[in-house]
Amino acid sequence: MSGSNVWSRSRERLRVFPELLSQCAEEAAVYGKCVAASTTGKQELKKDLCAKEFEALKTCFTNAVSHSLQ
């Protein structure tokens, strides 16, 4: 495996990331609001506190990536 080929693939993935993430803007906003609401003041984010919102974002992003590969 060529080192330059690895970097080319990585750059391509990073180039399309903003476009893919923009397809999940609503899910990202909901997750962000959950995290922000869960960490007011000095409160730390606890594991699985926003699991439902994260799963929705993850599913959306996975779907966006799979559709971009077709």
Jmol script that loads the backbone (N, CA, C; Angstrom):
load data "model"
ATOM      1  N   MET A   1       0.854  -1.178   0.000  1.00  0.00           N
ATOM      2  CA  MET A   1       0.000   0.000   0.000  1.00  0.00           C
ATOM      3  C   MET A   1       0.892   1.231   0.000  1.00  0.00           C
ATOM      4  N   SER A   2       0.612   2.114  -0.889  1.00  0.00           N
ATOM      5  CA  SER A   2       1.401   3.330  -1.019  1.00  0.00           C
ATOM      6  C   SER A   2       0.989   4.357   0.021  1.00  0.00           C
ATOM      7  N   GLY A   3       1.982   5.005   0.621  1.00  0.00           N
ATOM      8  CA  GLY A   3       1.689   6.028   1.619  1.00  0.00           C
ATOM      9  C   GLY A   3       0.916   7.192   1.047  1.00  0.00           C
ATOM     10  N   SER A   4       1.245   7.598  -0.196  1.00  0.00           N
ATOM     11  CA  SER A   4       0.539   8.735  -0.798  1.00  0.00           C
ATOM     12  C   SER A   4      -0.910   8.381  -1.099  1.00  0.00           C
ATOM     13  N   ASN A   5      -1.183   7.117  -1.411  1.00  0.00           N
ATOM     14  CA  ASN A   5      -2.547   6.685  -1.670  1.00  0.00           C
ATOM     15  C   ASN A   5      -3.397   6.780  -0.410  1.00  0.00           C
ATOM     16  N   VAL A   6      -2.815   6.446   0.717  1.00  0.00           N
ATOM     17  CA  VAL A   6      -3.531   6.543   1.996  1.00  0.00           C
ATOM     18  C   VAL A   6      -3.909   7.993   2.264  1.00  0.00           C
ATOM     19  N   TRP A   7      -2.977   8.909   2.049  1.00  0.00           N
ATOM     20  CA  TRP A   7      -3.253  10.325   2.280  1.00  0.00           C
ATOM     21  C   TRP A   7      -4.285  10.857   1.303  1.00  0.00           C
ATOM     22  N   SER A   8      -4.265  10.385   0.068  1.00  0.00           N
ATOM     23  CA  SER A   8      -5.248  10.825  -0.921  1.00  0.00           C
ATOM     24  C   SER A   8      -6.652  10.421  -0.501  1.00  0.00           C
ATOM     25  N   ARG A   9      -6.797   9.186  -0.043  1.00  0.00           N
ATOM     26  CA  ARG A   9      -8.116   8.727   0.414  1.00  0.00           C
ATOM     27  C   ARG A   9      -8.570   9.505   1.644  1.00  0.00           C
ATOM     28  N   SER A  10      -7.647   9.769   2.549  1.00  0.00           N
ATOM     29  CA  SER A  10      -7.988  10.524   3.761  1.00  0.00           C
ATOM     30  C   SER A  10      -8.420  11.940   3.413  1.00  0.00           C
ATOM     31  N   ARG A  11      -7.702  12.578   2.518  1.00  0.00           N
ATOM     32  CA  ARG A  11      -8.074  13.938   2.102  1.00  0.00           C
ATOM     33  C   ARG A  11      -9.430  13.957   1.427  1.00  0.00           C
ATOM     34  N   GLU A  12      -9.722  12.959   0.623  1.00  0.00           N
ATOM     35  CA  GLU A  12     -11.015  12.888  -0.052  1.00  0.00           C
ATOM     36  C   GLU A  12     -12.144  12.736   0.969  1.00  0.00           C
ATOM     37  N   ARG A  13     -11.948  11.885   1.957  1.00  0.00           N
ATOM     38  CA  ARG A  13     -12.975  11.712   3.003  1.00  0.00           C
ATOM     39  C   ARG A  13     -13.197  13.015   3.761  1.00  0.00           C
ATOM     40  N   LEU A  14     -12.113  13.704   4.083  1.00  0.00           N
ATOM     41  CA  LEU A  14     -12.237  14.970   4.812  1.00  0.00           C
ATOM     42  C   LEU A  14     -12.869  16.050   3.947  1.00  0.00           C
ATOM     43  N   ARG A  15     -12.643  15.990   2.642  1.00  0.00           N
ATOM     44  CA  ARG A  15     -13.215  16.986   1.737  1.00  0.00           C
ATOM     45  C   ARG A  15     -14.739  16.882   1.699  1.00  0.00           C
ATOM     46  N   VAL A  16     -15.282  15.662   1.715  1.00  0.00           N
ATOM     47  CA  VAL A  16     -16.730  15.482   1.622  1.00  0.00           C
ATOM     48  C   VAL A  16     -17.430  15.514   2.983  1.00  0.00           C
ATOM     49  N   PHE A  17     -16.670  15.483   4.068  1.00  0.00           N
ATOM     50  CA  PHE A  17     -17.258  15.444   5.417  1.00  0.00           C
ATOM     51  C   PHE A  17     -18.252  16.580   5.671  1.00  0.00           C
ATOM     52  N   PRO A  18     -17.907  17.854   5.382  1.00  0.00           N
ATOM     53  CA  PRO A  18     -18.880  18.931   5.652  1.00  0.00           C
ATOM     54  C   PRO A  18     -20.189  18.766   4.889  1.00  0.00           C
ATOM     55  N   GLU A  19     -20.097  18.310   3.658  1.00  0.00           N
ATOM     56  CA  GLU A  19     -21.312  18.101   2.865  1.00  0.00           C
ATOM     57  C   GLU A  19     -22.174  16.995   3.474  1.00  0.00           C
ATOM     58  N   LEU A  20     -21.539  15.918   3.882  1.00  0.00           N
ATOM     59  CA  LEU A  20     -22.287  14.820   4.496  1.00  0.00           C
ATOM     60  C   LEU A  20     -22.894  15.239   5.829  1.00  0.00           C
ATOM     61  N   LEU A  21     -22.119  15.954   6.619  1.00  0.00           N
ATOM     62  CA  LEU A  21     -22.623  16.396   7.915  1.00  0.00           C
ATOM     63  C   LEU A  21     -23.782  17.376   7.751  1.00  0.00           C
ATOM     64  N   SER A  22     -23.738  18.197   6.705  1.00  0.00           N
ATOM     65  CA  SER A  22     -24.821  19.166   6.501  1.00  0.00           C
ATOM     66  C   SER A  22     -26.149  18.473   6.223  1.00  0.00           C
ATOM     67  N   GLN A  23     -26.097  17.242   5.733  1.00  0.00           N
ATOM     68  CA  GLN A  23     -27.330  16.477   5.502  1.00  0.00           C
ATOM     69  C   GLN A  23     -27.978  16.049   6.814  1.00  0.00           C
ATOM     70  N   CYS A  24     -27.232  16.169   7.908  1.00  0.00           N
ATOM     71  CA  CYS A  24     -27.729  15.759   9.219  1.00  0.00           C
ATOM     72  C   CYS A  24     -27.775  16.950  10.180  1.00  0.00           C
ATOM     73  N   ALA A  25     -28.026  18.125   9.645  1.00  0.00           N
ATOM     74  CA  ALA A  25     -28.000  19.343  10.455  1.00  0.00           C
ATOM     75  C   ALA A  25     -28.998  19.290  11.610  1.00  0.00           C
ATOM     76  N   GLU A  26     -30.181  18.786  11.346  1.00  0.00           N
ATOM     77  CA  GLU A  26     -31.207  18.750  12.390  1.00  0.00           C
ATOM     78  C   GLU A  26     -30.786  17.811  13.525  1.00  0.00           C
ATOM     79  N   GLU A  27     -30.295  16.631  13.171  1.00  0.00           N
ATOM     80  CA  GLU A  27     -29.859  15.662  14.181  1.00  0.00           C
ATOM     81  C   GLU A  27     -28.661  16.190  14.971  1.00  0.00           C
ATOM     82  N   ALA A  28     -27.743  16.869  14.272  1.00  0.00           N
ATOM     83  CA  ALA A  28     -26.576  17.445  14.941  1.00  0.00           C
ATOM     84  C   ALA A  28     -26.993  18.537  15.923  1.00  0.00           C
ATOM     85  N   ALA A  29     -27.975  19.342  15.530  1.00  0.00           N
ATOM     86  CA  ALA A  29     -28.455  20.409  16.408  1.00  0.00           C
ATOM     87  C   ALA A  29     -29.124  19.837  17.661  1.00  0.00           C
ATOM     88  N   VAL A  30     -29.928  18.807  17.479  1.00  0.00           N
ATOM     89  CA  VAL A  30     -30.608  18.179  18.617  1.00  0.00           C
ATOM     90  C   VAL A  30     -29.579  17.581  19.577  1.00  0.00           C
ATOM     91  N   TYR A  31     -28.583  16.891  19.026  1.00  0.00           N
ATOM     92  CA  TYR A  31     -27.534  16.303  19.868  1.00  0.00           C
ATOM     93  C   TYR A  31     -26.748  17.401  20.586  1.00  0.00           C
ATOM     94  N   GLY A  32     -26.400  18.447  19.867  1.00  0.00           N
ATOM     95  CA  GLY A  32     -25.661  19.554  20.478  1.00  0.00           C
ATOM     96  C   GLY A  32     -26.440  20.214  21.603  1.00  0.00           C
ATOM     97  N   LYS A  33     -27.738  20.394  21.403  1.00  0.00           N
ATOM     98  CA  LYS A  33     -28.572  20.985  22.450  1.00  0.00           C
ATOM     99  C   LYS A  33     -28.647  20.079  23.674  1.00  0.00           C
ATOM    100  N   CYS A  34     -28.708  18.783  23.436  1.00  0.00           N
ATOM    101  CA  CYS A  34     -28.739  17.842  24.560  1.00  0.00           C
ATOM    102  C   CYS A  34     -27.443  17.922  25.356  1.00  0.00           C
ATOM    103  N   VAL A  35     -26.318  17.933  24.658  1.00  0.00           N
ATOM    104  CA  VAL A  35     -25.021  18.015  25.330  1.00  0.00           C
ATOM    105  C   VAL A  35     -24.905  19.328  26.095  1.00  0.00           C
ATOM    106  N   ALA A  36     -25.290  20.430  25.442  1.00  0.00           N
ATOM    107  CA  ALA A  36     -25.203  21.741  26.094  1.00  0.00           C
ATOM    108  C   ALA A  36     -26.096  21.802  27.332  1.00  0.00           C
ATOM    109  N   ALA A  37     -27.309  21.273  27.222  1.00  0.00           N
ATOM    110  CA  ALA A  37     -28.238  21.297  28.351  1.00  0.00           C
ATOM    111  C   ALA A  37     -27.763  20.382  29.484  1.00  0.00           C
ATOM    112  N   SER A  38     -27.041  19.343  29.118  1.00  0.00           N
ATOM    113  CA  SER A  38     -26.578  18.375  30.115  1.00  0.00           C
ATOM    114  C   SER A  38     -25.313  18.811  30.830  1.00  0.00           C
ATOM    115  N   THR A  39     -24.679  19.854  30.347  1.00  0.00           N
ATOM    116  CA  THR A  39     -23.396  20.278  30.925  1.00  0.00           C
ATOM    117  C   THR A  39     -23.434  21.738  31.359  1.00  0.00           C
ATOM    118  N   THR A  40     -24.556  22.185  31.854  1.00  0.00           N
ATOM    119  CA  THR A  40     -24.649  23.564  32.330  1.00  0.00           C
ATOM    120  C   THR A  40     -23.830  23.717  33.607  1.00  0.00           C
ATOM    121  N   GLY A  41     -23.242  24.868  33.763  1.00  0.00           N
ATOM    122  CA  GLY A  41     -22.416  25.110  34.941  1.00  0.00           C
ATOM    123  C   GLY A  41     -21.177  24.244  34.927  1.00  0.00           C
ATOM    124  N   LYS A  42     -20.904  23.608  36.048  1.00  0.00           N
ATOM    125  CA  LYS A  42     -19.718  22.752  36.157  1.00  0.00           C
ATOM    126  C   LYS A  42     -20.070  21.277  36.022  1.00  0.00           C
ATOM    127  N   GLN A  43     -21.298  21.012  35.631  1.00  0.00           N
ATOM    128  CA  GLN A  43     -21.753  19.638  35.491  1.00  0.00           C
ATOM    129  C   GLN A  43     -21.021  18.958  34.329  1.00  0.00           C
ATOM    130  N   GLU A  44     -20.555  17.737  34.533  1.00  0.00           N
ATOM    131  CA  GLU A  44     -19.862  16.985  33.496  1.00  0.00           C
ATOM    132  C   GLU A  44     -20.858  16.135  32.720  1.00  0.00           C
ATOM    133  N   LEU A  45     -20.548  15.924  31.452  1.00  0.00           N
ATOM    134  CA  LEU A  45     -21.381  15.068  30.618  1.00  0.00           C
ATOM    135  C   LEU A  45     -21.200  13.617  31.052  1.00  0.00           C
ATOM    136  N   LYS A  46     -22.286  12.953  31.306  1.00  0.00           N
ATOM    137  CA  LYS A  46     -22.249  11.560  31.721  1.00  0.00           C
ATOM    138  C   LYS A  46     -22.495  10.660  30.512  1.00  0.00           C
ATOM    139  N   LYS A  47     -21.865   9.505  30.532  1.00  0.00           N
ATOM    140  CA  LYS A  47     -22.019   8.547  29.443  1.00  0.00           C
ATOM    141  C   LYS A  47     -23.491   8.185  29.273  1.00  0.00           C
ATOM    142  N   ASP A  48     -23.911   8.109  28.034  1.00  0.00           N
ATOM    143  CA  ASP A  48     -25.259   7.694  27.631  1.00  0.00           C
ATOM    144  C   ASP A  48     -26.354   8.694  27.991  1.00  0.00           C
ATOM    145  N   LEU A  49     -25.989   9.881  28.458  1.00  0.00           N
ATOM    146  CA  LEU A  49     -26.998  10.875  28.796  1.00  0.00           C
ATOM    147  C   LEU A  49     -27.735  11.350  27.540  1.00  0.00           C
ATOM    148  N   CYS A  50     -27.021  11.452  26.433  1.00  0.00           N
ATOM    149  CA  CYS A  50     -27.613  11.881  25.158  1.00  0.00           C
ATOM    150  C   CYS A  50     -27.508  10.756  24.127  1.00  0.00           C
ATOM    151  N   ALA A  51     -27.608   9.509  24.599  1.00  0.00           N
ATOM    152  CA  ALA A  51     -27.417   8.344  23.726  1.00  0.00           C
ATOM    153  C   ALA A  51     -28.448   8.300  22.598  1.00  0.00           C
ATOM    154  N   LYS A  52     -29.683   8.613  22.903  1.00  0.00           N
ATOM    155  CA  LYS A  52     -30.739   8.562  21.881  1.00  0.00           C
ATOM    156  C   LYS A  52     -30.453   9.577  20.772  1.00  0.00           C
ATOM    157  N   GLU A  53     -30.062  10.775  21.160  1.00  0.00           N
ATOM    158  CA  GLU A  53     -29.758  11.819  20.194  1.00  0.00           C
ATOM    159  C   GLU A  53     -28.507  11.477  19.386  1.00  0.00           C
ATOM    160  N   PHE A  54     -27.509  10.897  20.060  1.00  0.00           N
ATOM    161  CA  PHE A  54     -26.294  10.493  19.363  1.00  0.00           C
ATOM    162  C   PHE A  54     -26.582   9.398  18.349  1.00  0.00           C
ATOM    163  N   GLU A  55     -27.403   8.426  18.729  1.00  0.00           N
ATOM    164  CA  GLU A  55     -27.741   7.339  17.808  1.00  0.00           C
ATOM    165  C   GLU A  55     -28.459   7.871  16.572  1.00  0.00           C
ATOM    166  N   ALA A  56     -29.336   8.855  16.763  1.00  0.00           N
ATOM    167  CA  ALA A  56     -30.032   9.453  15.621  1.00  0.00           C
ATOM    168  C   ALA A  56     -29.037  10.148  14.692  1.00  0.00           C
ATOM    169  N   LEU A  57     -28.073  10.862  15.259  1.00  0.00           N
ATOM    170  CA  LEU A  57     -27.042  11.529  14.461  1.00  0.00           C
ATOM    171  C   LEU A  57     -26.166  10.503  13.753  1.00  0.00           C
ATOM    172  N   LYS A  58     -25.775   9.469  14.464  1.00  0.00           N
ATOM    173  CA  LYS A  58     -24.925   8.418  13.888  1.00  0.00           C
ATOM    174  C   LYS A  58     -25.643   7.718  12.726  1.00  0.00           C
ATOM    175  N   THR A  59     -26.914   7.406  12.906  1.00  0.00           N
ATOM    176  CA  THR A  59     -27.695   6.759  11.853  1.00  0.00           C
ATOM    177  C   THR A  59     -27.808   7.655  10.631  1.00  0.00           C
ATOM    178  N   CYS A  60     -28.091   8.921  10.858  1.00  0.00           N
ATOM    179  CA  CYS A  60     -28.198   9.870   9.754  1.00  0.00           C
ATOM    180  C   CYS A  60     -26.878   9.962   8.996  1.00  0.00           C
ATOM    181  N   PHE A  61     -25.789  10.090   9.724  1.00  0.00           N
ATOM    182  CA  PHE A  61     -24.485  10.222   9.090  1.00  0.00           C
ATOM    183  C   PHE A  61     -24.108   8.943   8.337  1.00  0.00           C
ATOM    184  N   THR A  62     -24.393   7.798   8.922  1.00  0.00           N
ATOM    185  CA  THR A  62     -24.120   6.524   8.244  1.00  0.00           C
ATOM    186  C   THR A  62     -24.911   6.423   6.949  1.00  0.00           C
ATOM    187  N   ASN A  63     -26.167   6.831   6.996  1.00  0.00           N
ATOM    188  CA  ASN A  63     -26.994   6.825   5.782  1.00  0.00           C
ATOM    189  C   ASN A  63     -26.460   7.798   4.734  1.00  0.00           C
ATOM    190  N   ALA A  64     -26.032   8.977   5.174  1.00  0.00           N
ATOM    191  CA  ALA A  64     -25.493   9.963   4.236  1.00  0.00           C
ATOM    192  C   ALA A  64     -24.231   9.438   3.569  1.00  0.00           C
ATOM    193  N   VAL A  65     -23.374   8.785   4.330  1.00  0.00           N
ATOM    194  CA  VAL A  65     -22.131   8.231   3.772  1.00  0.00           C
ATOM    195  C   VAL A  65     -22.458   7.118   2.790  1.00  0.00           C
ATOM    196  N   SER A  66     -23.374   6.223   3.153  1.00  0.00           N
ATOM    197  CA  SER A  66     -23.685   5.099   2.267  1.00  0.00           C
ATOM    198  C   SER A  66     -24.324   5.583   0.968  1.00  0.00           C
ATOM    199  N   HIS A  67     -25.126   6.647   1.034  1.00  0.00           N
ATOM    200  CA  HIS A  67     -25.733   7.191  -0.195  1.00  0.00           C
ATOM    201  C   HIS A  67     -24.690   7.887  -1.065  1.00  0.00           C
ATOM    202  N   SER A  68     -23.667   8.453  -0.459  1.00  0.00           N
ATOM    203  CA  SER A  68     -22.638   9.140  -1.244  1.00  0.00           C
ATOM    204  C   SER A  68     -21.740   8.161  -1.984  1.00  0.00           C
ATOM    205  N   LEU A  69     -21.689   6.912  -1.519  1.00  0.00           N
ATOM    206  CA  LEU A  69     -20.841   5.901  -2.147  1.00  0.00           C
ATOM    207  C   LEU A  69     -21.526   5.245  -3.342  1.00  0.00           C
ATOM    208  N   GLN A  70     -22.793   5.481  -3.499  1.00  0.00           N
ATOM    209  CA  GLN A  70     -23.537   4.840  -4.605  1.00  0.00           C
ATOM    210  C   GLN A  70     -23.373   5.612  -5.888  1.00  0.00           C
TER     211      GLN A  70
END
end "model"
wireframe off; spacefill off
backbone 0.3
color backbone group
